[in-house]
């Protein structure tokens, strides 16, 4: 190899970034301390931006397309170097590529429960989990305020950093909404949209855009969930009794309007047998109801005990406890 071949081999003529992983946000071009040839070809692909940094100072930024590196399209770098217009020598500069696409499915969650004032439970602890999407909106801000000069930055690094920002903003939005925990599922989208502007103010200084914020699930303390399930089951029992009574009334009405075929004694016998059968069914239903009451007595007493614990914990007020206690005791 001759001297000129050696020199030619030390010059960088092609600069680009083929993403090897979808989780990389920033990647430094590995120049191996070599100089960049004046007139070198720079390729910036869609959803990428390239930033030139000269001795720690931000220089020129390039957007998607093919660029030839001359002094005329490196105005900032030319100014920093005090180059003459006719400069055509190789130069050295750090080049960083940024992925400007949207990074999806970042996770967030409340490490500790959020304590809320609830219109139904008065005070309750809520945990929540979800996902959010972000993208780099300003590569220069992102580089100076967050990324730094490392060789590579992955989305997992920033996801860990953002957890401490996302959780407090979620808690603030949830407290300000005044939504009952029982209605929270129906308002996931509304809450997510409400959080975005507040959270965006925290991300803008870092050159990051919050594209989407989603709440995936919320959970209540076990004792509150158990109490709610108990009340739901007892309300279902009341509804079933009303439904059965309605069915019986409908059956009698239809029997009277549509007697079975035949006349005279046949009709009378048919109606009589129908009424007798109805009375027997009613008697069996009442016996079953009495049996059900006996069977659910212990459940009602257990519910009263749980209500007492909720009152002691401050979840139920004295008035709410007394009202529910009166209702349950009436069922014994």
ZIBEL-V580906 format. One record per pair of residues at least 4 apart in sequence whose C-alpha atoms are under 6 Angstrom apart, sorted by the first residue. I is the first residue (numbers start at 0). J is the second residue. Records with the same first field share a line. If there is no record, write none. Layout:
I=J + J
This chain:
9=33
10=34 + 35 + 36
11=35 + 36
12=36 + 39
13=39 + 40
14=41
15=41 + 42
22=153 + 154
23=152 + 153
24=97 + 98 + 152 + 153
25=96 + 97 + 151 + 152
26=95 + 96 + 150 + 151
27=94 + 95 + 150
28=94
34=89 + 90 + 91
35=89 + 90 + 91
36=89
37=68 + 69 + 87 + 88 + 89
38=67 + 68 + 69
39=67 + 68
40=66 + 67
41=65 + 66
42=64 + 65
43=63 + 64
44=63
45=63
46=98 + 99 + 100
47=97 + 98 + 99
48=61 + 62 + 96 + 97
49=60 + 61 + 95 + 96
50=60 + 94 + 95
51=58 + 59 + 93 + 94
52=56 + 57 + 58 + 93
53=92
58=75 + 76
59=75
73=77
77=81 + 82
99=134 + 135
100=134
101=133 + 134
102=132 + 133 + 134
103=132
104=130 + 131
105=130 + 131
106=130
107=128 + 129 + 130
108=127 + 128
109=126 + 127 + 166
112=124 + 125 + 126
113=124 + 125
114=123 + 124
115=122 + 123
116=121 + 122
117=121 + 122 + 179
120=314
121=314
122=314
125=218 + 219
126=217 + 218
127=216 + 217
128=215 + 216
129=213 + 214 + 215
130=213
131=211 + 212 + 213
132=210 + 211
133=208 + 209 + 210
134=207 + 208
135=206 + 207
136=206 + 207 + 208
137=206
138=142
140=144 + 205 + 206
141=145 + 205 + 206
142=146 + 147
144=205
172=194
187=214
191=212 + 213
195=199
199=203
202=207
203=207
253=257
254=258
261=265 + 266
262=266
264=268
265=269
267=271
268=272
287=291
309=314 + 315
310=314 + 315
320=324
